[in-house]
Amino acid sequence: MSTIAESARIHPMAVVEDGATVGEGVKIGPFCHVGPHVVLQENVELLSHAIVTGRTVIGKGTRIFPMAVVGGDPQSVHHAGEETTLSVGANCTIREGVTMNTGTADFGGQTIVGDNNLFLANSHVAHDCRVGNHVIMSNNVMLAGHVVIEDRVILGGGSAVHQFTRVGRQAFVGGLSAVSYDVIPYGMLNGNPGLLSGLNVVGMTRAGIDRAVIHRVRRAYKAIFEGTASVRENAAAIREEYADCPEVVQILDFIAADSDRALSSPTRGQKG
């Protein structure tokens, strides 16, 4: 049997399957379909024709617009019908035609989306992705499987992120860009192939980062990508100098971490 809170408002032309959990203040519009393993937490709103399926939890206050399909099976040839999950955080906005898939059994079986995110029309979150908080995915953005998007990233319309790629905190990816390699925190990437084109200074300023700190991050960026050694060696060489600057340390830690992908740079992938 479904668990439906008394204050939930469900349109008579919606389908809520037996087993679903519908929290206080939830609104479900006409022609919506809620699957039997779905949990809609307090004040979730599904506008008309939204589908939430699979073993999916939708966090408090999230709104899902028409024709979105949230919790569908992973689009992976390796998926054999295992019971995998999708978790969407609180206060997200999921616009028309957005798709989000559950995880795959071989990689832990979880797709995880954080809080306060905005997913514009027809954007896609694939299996096993990890999306942080306060992320903006513009229209038609595509995340392949196993992508990690850290907090406060902005992805411009039509951009595509290669599987297993990481995009660091508060990075900015320009519209129609192809993200084939990891993007450092606070980095700005544009083009196809995507090239690192400096720092997201506008985003850093809007986040309240002091101008003097931004100048230090710029100097560190130059030392990392214009030094005489490899990027990793250059990054390691400046760690002590910038140990008191959290923003630079975030970049250095990101570079030092293990990853399946190489690092985006001002030249990597550039056609000669």
Disulfide bonds with the S-S distance in Angstrom:
none
